[in-house]
Amino acid sequence: MAQDVGNDALPILHASIRANLHLESSLAKERLAKALNLVEKRYHHAFAVKALQLEILSREGHSNGNEYLQILRDMLDILNPNKAELNTALFFLQKARDHQTSFYVQGLQQILVAKLANSDQQEWTERIFILLVWTLTNSRLHTQNNSSVLCDTMKRMTKCGRGLLSEDATNACLILIWKYVDVVSSEGNPRIAEHWCSFVLEETMFQISSKNREMFLRRYIAFASDNSNVRAAYKLFGNMPNEYRKCPSALYLIYKAALSDRDFSQGRKRIFSVHTVSNYAKGTLISIRSVSWAQLVEHTSCHVQQKPSDLGKHCWQLNVSSCLVSAQLGKMGKVKENDELLAQVIRVLEAAHKSGQNTVFSAIELEWLSQRSYNIAVQARLCDSRLVVQLLDLSIQFTDLQRKITTCEKQSSLWQHYLHCDIIKAFRAIAEARKETEPSLKAYAHKFAQHCRTYIQNRPQPENTTDQNNEWLQKYRRILSIDLECALFFNQWDYVSSIIEESKSIIDGELGSIFLDYVLRCGASVTYIVKVVEKIVLVLRTTTSPYLEAATARAFLPRYIHTFFQLSLDASEYCLAESALDLALASACDLCGTTLRYPSDEIQWMATVAFNRAVDLYLLSESGECQRWAEKAIKLADLGEEDCAMLGKLLREKLQKLS
């Protein structure tokens, strides 16, 4: 009987403690203290007692104190890795995670290595291992030496006989690590990200699929390439399985290492391997970034010029060199360095064009070279204009070669490329011409603008999409504006008028504003300017352009008439001034009764100025003209809104006095 009571003592004491925990009386607290003292003396090595102690400390808010941590250490030492005790230990261990992260990590390590590594608890092993990975890769917890801790844990588990993690557990860990790699790389710590990728690829406990391994390998290569560690790059490439050595990113890694080591022959070899496994014609060449691109371009330039006969066999070198320039142009830091890089690739492309005259290249290769030359020229905004024009000329020359070996059916779009090149040349020419006063430079831009206008006017009518048509219209308008600017500089007034007339079918509000701005700033005699402004006003008033809505035209036309009227008076061109007044009357009549009325302030201003002109004529004894101007001024005031009525009444009274 005594033996049975002894066996039941712990459960009885446990029940007593739990009962008194929920009571607030002094007697209950006294009984609780006695029971706790007794259970700690008799059963201090019992797991259940440790759990009870931890629960009481948690209730009292002491889960982050030293006493709590010591009891938890003792609990983990006596832990029996079954479901109940593992659940309990993990519950109390997690309470210390946010306050004592390092202790929490050590606890998880202890459970994994000392309790689970030799057990058959695969599910619990993986569950706690994933918790460990989550903790070590949680940037909020700031765990120190996290990769070293994980590596050490896995080595110790392997040493204890623990085999591979399941595929599901592996994938869960890889997701956590991948996200952590994203975080640290975005925070500017590529070396840490590189180290984690290396760890994943080298760890034997992970069951990594080929797809996941390739993902981490690509990421590792990217970080290793950015770090420019030549020795590490060679080591990584040497340790790769053969199937991964052939992927473009791996070949690029060893290429960059060779370039950094100034081993150009090795670099060419690796880039050729990239070309072999990648279809550049489909745009799948890897993105190239390096501080040493100029070295390879220079080396390629020398090779091509020394052996032009081999150019057809090494077209990939041209492709690579051009890609290098596109990637690096504008990142050199100095205009001079950009110009030098551009000059190098021009030499390569000139050699290519020379060989291309002997039909070395296919039509696809010529198209690629033509487009690449054009794209580099577009990118070279800050470079010497002469170099840019050279590139555009080369692009046109490659297109000429392409046209010779292309069937007629496929040539319909080549003219578009010619026009693209000429437009860029015209824009560069006018940009340079604006900085100079030398007429020859203006003439150069003028020639290009006229050349492009001829292309556009005579262009075939392909089945263009709406977007393509809008693009061409925009370019056409820009060419017209450039041509107008040049014609104004050379005082070619008849030609100026023809340009404005030509714009009638495509003019929009922006082009009209550009025309007016150029005319007002040209510095010519006001006599010429007023006639050009009259032409612009007439075009805007009578245009059938679908790109200028009637409501829009009516909204800004009064400003143009205002300018026309004032300039005419300044030039003493009173016939033209009266024409402007007539235009204002016609426009005001058109808008009368509509929601979009002629602006009242414009009506008041023009009616007042016109009536003042009538007074001047009266003083000159020109009674007929005085009467005509005064009547038009009054009629214009009558067409305004209510606030113009008083002005009309006042002008009538004034006219009666003049009569």
C-alpha positions in Angstrom: 0.0 0.0 0.0 2.9 2.4 0.9 4.5 1.5 -2.5 1.3 2.5 -4.3 1.1 5.8 -2.5 4.8 6.5 -3.4 4.0 5.9 -7.1 1.1 8.2 -6.9 2.8 11.0 -5.0 4.0 13.0 -8.0 0.6 13.0 -9.7 -1.1 13.9 -6.4 1.3 16.8 -5.8 0.9 17.9 -9.4 -2.9 18.0 -9.1 -2.6 19.9 -5.8 -0.3 22.5 -7.3 -2.6 23.0 -10.3 -5.7 23.3 -8.1 -4.1 25.9 -5.8 -2.8 27.9 -8.8 -6.3 29.0 -9.6 -7.2 30.0 -6.0 -6.5 33.5 -4.5 -6.8 32.7 -0.7 -3.8 32.9 1.6 -4.4 29.3 2.5 -4.2 28.2 -1.1 -1.0 30.2 -1.6 0.5 28.5 1.5 -0.4 25.1 0.2 1.0 25.9 -3.2 4.4 26.9 -1.8 4.6 23.8 0.3 3.7 21.5 -2.6 6.2 23.2 -4.9 9.0 22.9 -2.3 8.3 19.2 -1.8 8.1 18.4 -5.5 11.3 20.2 -6.3 13.1 18.3 -3.6 11.8 14.8 -4.4 11.4 15.0 -8.2 13.8 17.7 -9.4 14.9 15.4 -12.3 11.4 14.8 -13.6 10.4 16.4 -17.0 6.9 17.1 -15.7 8.3 19.1 -12.7 10.4 21.2 -15.0 7.4 21.9 -17.2 5.4 22.9 -14.1 8.1 25.2 -12.9 8.3 26.9 -16.3 4.5 27.3 -16.5 4.4 29.0 -13.1 7.3 31.4 -14.1 5.5 32.2 -17.3 2.3 33.0 -15.4 4.3 35.4 -13.3 5.9 37.1 -16.3 9.4 35.8 -15.8 9.8 33.8 -19.0 12.9 35.9 -19.9 14.7 35.6 -16.6 17.8 33.6 -15.7 15.8 31.1 -13.6 13.5 30.3 -16.5 16.4 29.8 -18.9 18.2 27.5 -16.4 15.2 25.3 -15.8 14.7 25.2 -19.6 18.3 24.0 -20.0 17.7 21.3 -17.4 14.5 20.3 -19.3 16.3 19.9 -22.6 19.0 17.8 -20.9 16.4 15.2 -19.6 14.2 15.4 -22.7 12.9 12.1 -24.0 12.3 12.7 -27.8 8.6 11.6 -27.8 5.7 13.6 -29.2 4.4 14.9 -25.8 7.8 16.0 -24.4 8.9 17.5 -27.7 5.7 19.5 -27.9 6.1 20.7 -24.3 9.8 21.6 -24.7 9.2 23.5 -27.9 6.3 25.4 -26.4 8.4 26.8 -23.5 11.5 27.2 -25.8 9.6 29.5 -28.2 8.6 31.8 -25.3 12.3 32.7 -25.1 12.8 33.3 -28.8 12.2 37.0 -29.1 14.1 37.9 -26.0 16.9 35.4 -26.0 17.3 34.5 -29.7 20.8 32.9 -29.3 19.5 30.7 -26.4 16.5 29.7 -28.6 18.9 28.7 -31.4 21.1 26.8 -29.1 18.0 24.9 -27.7 16.9 23.9 -31.2 20.5 22.8 -32.0 20.5 20.7 -28.8 17.2 19.0 -29.6 18.4 18.2 -33.2 21.9 17.0 -32.4 21.6 15.4 -29.0 18.0 14.1 -29.1 16.8 13.6 -32.6 19.8 12.9 -34.8 20.0 9.2 -33.6 16.2 8.8 -33.3 13.6 7.6 -35.7 11.6 10.8 -35.4 12.1 12.0 -39.0 9.0 14.2 -39.0 10.0 16.0 -35.7 13.6 16.3 -36.9 12.5 18.1 -40.1 9.9 20.2 -38.3 12.5 21.6 -35.8 15.1 21.9 -38.5 12.8 24.1 -40.5 12.2 26.2 -37.4 16.0 26.6 -37.0 16.3 27.7 -40.7 13.4 30.1 -40.3 15.0 31.6 -37.2 18.5 31.9 -38.8 17.1 33.5 -42.0 14.7 35.9 -40.2 16.2 39.3 -40.7 14.1 40.7 -37.8 15.8 38.5 -35.2 19.4 39.4 -36.3 21.0 36.1 -35.6 24.8 36.3 -35.5 26.9 33.9 -37.7 23.7 32.3 -39.0 25.2 30.4 -41.9 28.0 29.0 -39.7 25.5 27.9 -37.1 23.4 26.1 -39.7 26.4 24.5 -41.3 27.7 23.3 -37.9 24.3 21.8 -37.0 24.0 19.9 -40.2 27.6 18.5 -39.9 26.9 17.3 -36.4 23.6 15.7 -37.4 25.3 14.0 -40.3 28.1 12.8 -38.0 25.4 11.3 -35.7 24.0 9.3 -38.6 21.1 11.5 -39.7 20.4 11.0 -43.4 18.9 13.2 -46.1 16.1 15.6 -45.5 12.9 14.8 -47.4 12.2 16.7 -50.6 9.3 18.7 -48.9 11.6 19.7 -46.0 14.4 20.6 -48.4 12.0 22.8 -50.4 10.7 24.5 -47.3 14.3 25.3 -46.3 15.2 26.5 -49.8 12.3 28.9 -49.9 13.4 30.5 -46.6 17.0 30.7 -47.7 16.0 32.1 -51.2 14.0 34.9 -49.5 16.8 35.7 -47.2 19.2 35.9 -50.1 16.9 38.4 -51.7 16.8 40.5 -48.5 20.5 40.6 -47.9 21.4 41.3 -51.5 18.8 44.2 -51.6 20.5 45.6 -48.5 23.8 45.7 -50.3 25.4 42.6 -48.8 26.2 40.4 -51.9 29.0 38.5 -50.2 26.6 37.2 -47.6 24.1 36.3 -50.3 26.9 34.5 -52.2 28.0 32.6 -49.1 24.4 31.3 -48.6 24.1 30.2 -52.2 27.4 28.4 -51.9 26.2 26.7 -48.7 23.1 25.4 -50.3 25.0 24.0 -53.3 27.6 22.2 -51.1 25.3 20.9 -48.4 24.8 17.1 -48.7 21.7 16.8 -46.5 19.5 18.7 -48.9 17.7 16.8 -51.6 17.9 19.5 -54.2 16.1 19.1 -57.5 18.0 19.9 -60.7 15.8 22.9 -61.3 16.4 24.3 -57.8 20.1 23.6 -58.0 20.3 25.5 -61.3 18.4 28.4 -59.7 20.9 28.7 -56.8 23.8 28.2 -59.2 22.7 31.0 -61.4 22.3 33.2 -58.3 25.7 32.2 -57.0 27.3 33.0 -60.3 25.7 36.4 -60.4 27.0 37.3 -57.0 30.4 35.8 -57.7 30.6 37.8 -60.9 29.7 41.0 -59.2 32.3 40.5 -56.6 35.0 40.1 -59.3 36.9 37.5 -57.3 39.0 35.8 -60.0 40.3 33.0 -57.8 36.9 32.2 -56.4 35.4 32.2 -59.9 37.9 29.7 -61.2 37.4 27.6 -58.1 33.6 27.7 -58.5 33.8 26.8 -62.2 36.2 23.9 -61.5 33.9 22.4 -58.9 30.8 22.6 -61.1 29.3 19.4 -62.6 29.9 19.2 -66.3 26.3 19.8 -67.2 26.4 23.2 -65.4 29.7 24.3 -66.9 27.9 24.7 -70.3 25.2 27.1 -69.1 25.7 30.7 -70.4 25.9 32.2 -66.9 28.7 29.8 -65.9 30.6 30.5 -69.1 30.1 34.2 -68.5 31.5 33.9 -65.0 34.8 32.4 -66.2 34.9 34.8 -69.1 34.7 37.8 -66.7 37.4 36.2 -64.5 39.6 35.8 -67.6 39.0 39.4 -68.6 39.8 40.7 -65.1 43.0 38.6 -65.4 43.7 40.2 -68.8 43.6 36.8 -70.4 41.9 37.9 -73.6 42.4 34.6 -75.5 40.6 32.7 -72.7 37.9 35.4 -72.6 37.3 35.1 -76.4 37.1 31.3 -76.0 34.4 31.6 -73.2 32.4 34.2 -75.1 32.5 31.9 -78.2 31.1 29.2 -75.9 28.3 31.5 -74.9 27.5 32.2 -78.5 27.4 28.5 -79.2 24.9 27.7 -76.5 22.8 30.9 -77.0 20.8 32.0 -80.0 21.7 35.7 -80.3 19.3 36.1 -83.2 16.4 35.5 -80.8 17.8 37.9 -78.3 18.8 35.3 -75.7 22.5 36.4 -75.2 23.1 37.0 -71.5 23.1 40.5 -70.1 26.7 41.7 -70.0 28.1 44.0 -67.3 31.7 44.6 -66.5 34.1 47.4 -65.9 36.6 46.0 -68.4 34.4 45.9 -71.6 36.5 48.4 -73.3 39.5 46.0 -73.1 37.6 43.2 -75.0 36.2 45.7 -77.6 39.8 46.9 -78.2 41.1 43.4 -78.5 38.3 42.4 -80.9 38.9 45.5 -83.0 42.6 44.6 -83.4 41.7 41.0 -84.2 39.2 42.0 -86.9 41.4 44.5 -88.5 44.4 42.2 -88.6 42.4 39.2 -90.1 39.4 40.6 -92.0 39.2 37.4 -94.0 38.2 35.5 -90.9 35.4 37.9 -90.1 32.6 35.7 -91.4 33.8 32.9 -89.1 33.9 35.3 -86.1 30.7 37.3 -86.5 29.9 36.5 -82.9 32.8 38.8 -81.9 31.1 41.7 -83.6 27.8 40.8 -81.8 29.5 40.6 -78.4 31.5 43.8 -78.9 28.4 45.7 -79.9 26.4 44.3 -76.9 29.3 45.4 -74.7 29.2 48.9 -75.9 25.4 49.1 -75.6 25.6 47.9 -72.0 28.5 50.1 -71.0 27.8 53.3 -72.9 27.0 56.2 -70.6 28.4 54.4 -67.6 32.0 55.3 -68.1 31.7 58.4 -66.1 33.4 60.8 -68.5 32.4 61.9 -72.0 35.9 61.4 -73.3 35.9 57.7 -72.2 32.5 57.2 -73.9 33.8 58.7 -77.1 36.9 56.4 -77.0 34.6 53.4 -76.6 32.4 54.5 -79.4 35.4 55.0 -81.7 36.6 51.5 -81.0 33.3 49.9 -82.0 33.1 52.1 -85.1 36.5 50.6 -86.2 35.1 47.1 -85.7 32.0 47.9 -87.6 33.8 49.6 -90.4 36.0 46.5 -90.9 32.8 44.4 -90.8 31.2 46.6 -93.5 34.4 46.3 -95.7 34.2 42.5 -95.5 30.4 42.5 -95.9 30.8 43.9 -99.4 32.2 40.4 -100.3 29.0 38.8 -99.0 30.5 37.4 -95.8 27.4 38.0 -93.8 23.9 36.5 -94.1 20.8 38.8 -94.4 20.0 38.2 -90.7 23.5 39.1 -89.6 23.4 42.3 -91.7 20.1 43.2 -90.2 21.5 42.7 -86.7 24.5 44.8 -87.4 22.4 47.5 -88.9 20.0 47.6 -86.0 22.9 47.4 -83.4 24.7 50.3 -85.1 21.5 52.4 -84.9 20.7 51.4 -81.3 24.2 52.4 -80.1 23.9 55.8 -81.9 20.6 56.4 -80.2 22.2 55.6 -76.8 25.1 57.9 -77.4 23.3 61.1 -76.5 26.4 62.7 -74.8 29.0 61.5 -77.3 30.6 63.5 -80.2 28.0 64.1 -82.9 30.5 63.2 -85.6 30.9 59.7 -84.1 27.1 59.3 -83.8 26.7 60.3 -87.5 29.4 57.8 -88.4 27.5 55.0 -86.7 24.2 56.0 -88.4 26.0 56.1 -91.8 27.3 52.6 -91.1 23.8 51.4 -90.2 22.6 52.7 -93.5 25.5 51.0 -95.3 24.7 47.7 -93.6 21.1 48.1 -94.7 22.3 48.7 -98.3 24.1 45.4 -98.2 21.1 43.7 -96.7 18.9 45.0 -99.5 21.2 43.5 -102.1 20.7 40.0 -100.8 17.0 40.3 -99.7 14.1 39.4 -101.9 11.8 42.3 -103.1 8.9 41.1 -101.0 11.0 41.6 -97.8 12.4 45.0 -98.7 9.2 47.0 -98.1 10.2 48.0 -94.6 13.8 48.8 -95.2 13.0 52.4 -96.1 11.7 52.9 -92.6 15.2 52.2 -91.2 16.7 54.7 -93.6 14.2 57.3 -92.4 15.0 56.5 -88.7 18.7 57.0 -89.3 18.2 60.3 -91.3 15.9 61.7 -88.7 18.4 61.1 -85.9 21.1 62.7 -88.1 18.8 65.7 -88.6 18.1 66.0 -84.9 21.8 65.9 -84.1 22.6 68.4 -86.8 20.0 70.9 -85.7 21.2 70.5 -82.1 24.7 71.4 -83.1 23.5 74.1 -85.5 21.6 75.9 -82.7 24.9 76.3 -80.8 26.6 78.0 -83.8 26.0 81.0 -86.0 27.9 79.5 -89.0 25.4 79.4 -91.9 27.1 76.2 -93.3 26.0 74.3 -90.2 22.5 75.5 -90.5 22.5 74.5 -94.2 23.7 71.0 -93.1 20.6 70.6 -90.9 18.4 72.1 -93.5 19.5 69.5 -96.0 18.7 66.6 -93.7 15.3 68.0 -92.9 14.4 68.4 -96.6 15.8 64.9 -97.2 13.6 63.4 -94.5 10.5 65.3 -95.7 11.0 63.8 -99.2 11.1 60.3 -97.6 7.9 60.9 -95.7 6.0 62.5 -98.6 6.9 59.7 -101.0 6.7 56.8 -98.5 4.7 53.7 -99.5 1.5 52.9 -97.7 2.1 49.7 -95.7 -0.5 48.3 -93.5 0.6 50.2 -90.4 -0.9 49.8 -87.0 -2.4 52.9 -85.2 0.7 53.1 -83.0 3.1 52.9 -86.0 1.1 55.6 -87.8 1.2 57.9 -84.7 4.9 57.4 -84.4 5.5 58.4 -88.1 3.2 61.5 -87.7 5.2 62.6 -84.7 8.4 62.3 -86.6 6.9 64.1 -89.6 5.9 67.0 -87.4 9.3 67.2 -85.9 11.0 67.3 -89.3 8.6 70.0 -90.4 9.5 72.1 -87.3 13.2 71.6 -88.0 12.8 72.5 -91.6 10.8 75.6 -90.6 13.5 76.7 -88.2 16.2 76.4 -90.8 14.1 78.2 -93.5 13.6 81.1 -91.0 17.3 81.3 -90.4 17.9 81.6 -94.2 15.0 84.0 -94.7 13.4 81.7 -97.2 9.9 83.2 -96.7 8.1 81.5 -99.6 9.5 78.2 -98.4 8.4 78.9 -94.8 4.9 79.5 -96.2 5.0 76.2 -98.1 6.0 74.2 -94.9 3.1 75.7 -93.0 0.7 74.8 -95.8 2.1 71.3 -96.0 1.3 70.8 -92.3 -2.4 71.5 -92.9 -3.4 67.9 -93.0 -1.4 66.7 -89.9 -1.2 69.8 -87.7 -2.1 69.6 -84.0 -2.0 72.1 -81.2 1.6 71.3 -80.3 2.9 71.8 -83.8 1.0 75.1 -84.2 2.6 76.3 -80.9 6.1 75.3 -82.1 5.6 77.1 -85.4 4.5 80.3 -83.7 7.4 80.1 -81.2 10.0 79.7 -83.9 8.5 82.6 -85.9 8.4 85.0 -83.0 11.9 84.2 -82.0 13.6 84.3 -85.4 14.6 87.9 -85.2 13.5 88.9 -88.7 11.7 92.0 -89.7 8.2 92.3 -88.2 6.8 92.8 -91.8 7.9 89.2 -92.6 6.8 87.8 -89.3 3.3 89.1 -89.5 2.7 87.5 -92.8 3.9 84.1 -91.5 1.7 84.4 -88.4 -1.2 85.2 -90.8 -0.5 81.9 -92.6 -0.4 80.0 -89.4 -3.8 81.5 -88.3 -5.4 80.7 -91.7 -4.1 77.1 -91.6 -5.5 76.6 -88.1 -8.8 78.2 -89.0 -9.3 76.2 -92.2 -7.5 72.9 -91.4 -9.2 69.6 -91.8 -6.6 67.8 -89.7 -8.2 64.9 -87.7 -5.5 65.6 -85.1 -6.8 69.0 -84.2 -10.3 68.8 -82.7 -12.6 71.8 -83.5 -13.1 72.5 -79.8 -9.4 72.5 -79.2 -8.7 74.8 -82.2 -11.4 77.3 -81.0 -9.8 77.3 -77.5 -6.4 78.5 -78.6 -7.2 80.2 -81.9 -8.0 83.6 -80.2 -4.4 83.8 -78.9 -3.0 83.4 -82.4 -5.4 86.1 -83.7 -4.4 88.4 -80.9 -0.7 88.0 -81.9 -1.5 88.5 -85.5 -3.5 91.6 -84.8 -0.9 93.2 -82.5 2.0 92.4 -84.9 0.1 93.9 -87.8 -0.4 97.1 -86.0 3.2 97.2 -84.9 4.3 96.7 -88.6 1.7 99.4 -89.7 0.2 96.7 -91.8 -3.3 98.0 -91.3 -4.9 95.8 -94.0 -3.5 92.8 -92.3 -4.7 94.1 -88.9 -8.2 94.5 -90.3 -7.9 90.9 -91.6 -7.1 89.8 -88.1 -10.2 91.8 -86.9 -12.3 90.0 -89.5 -11.0 86.6 -88.3 -11.9 87.5 -84.8 -15.4 88.5 -85.9 -15.8 85.3 -87.9 -14.6 83.1 -85.0 -16.8 84.9 -82.5 -19.8 84.5 -84.8 -19.1 80.8 -85.1 -18.9 80.4 -81.3 -21.9 82.6 -80.5 -24.6 80.6 -78.8 -22.3 77.6 -78.0 -20.8 76.6 -74.7 -17.3 77.5 -75.9 -17.6 81.3 -76.4 -14.9 83.5 -77.7 -13.0 84.7 -74.6 -14.5 88.0 -73.2 -11.1 89.4 -72.3 -9.9 89.0 -75.9 -13.1 90.6 -77.3 -12.8 93.5 -74.9 -9.1 94.1 -75.7 -9.5 93.7 -79.5 -12.7 95.8 -79.7 -11.0 98.6 -77.6 -7.8 98.6 -79.7 -9.9 98.5 -83.0 -12.0 101.5 -81.9 -8.8 103.4 -80.9 -7.7 102.8 -84.5 -11.0 104.2 -85.7 -10.3 107.3 -83.6 -6.9 107.7 -85.2 -8.5 107.5 -88.6 -11.1 110.1 -87.6 -8.2 112.4 -86.7 -6.7 111.8 -90.1 -10.0 112.7 -91.7 -10.5 109.2 -93.0 -14.2 109.1 -92.2 -15.1 106.1 -94.3 -12.4 103.9 -92.8 -13.1 105.3 -89.3 -16.8 104.2 -89.7 -15.8 100.8 -90.9 -13.3 100.1 -88.0 -15.7 101.5 -85.4 -18.6 99.3 -86.6 -16.5 96.2 -86.6 -15.3 97.0 -83.0 -18.9 97.5 -81.8 -20.0 94.3 -83.6 -17.2 92.3 -81.9 -18.2 93.7 -78.5 -21.8 92.7 -79.2 -20.7 89.1 -79.8 -19.2 88.8 -76.4 -20.9 87.6 -73.2 -22.9 89.8 -70.8 -19.8 91.5 -69.4 -19.0 92.9 -72.9 -22.5 94.6 -73.3 -21.4 97.7 -71.4 -18.4 98.0 -73.7 -20.6 97.9 -76.8 -22.9 100.5 -75.3 -19.9 102.8 -74.5 -18.4 102.4 -78.0 -21.8 103.4 -79.6 -21.9 106.5 -77.6 -18.3 107.3 -78.6 -19.1 106.7 -82.3 -22.1 109.1 -82.1 -19.8 111.8 -80.8 -17.4 111.2 -83.6 -20.3 111.5 -86.1 
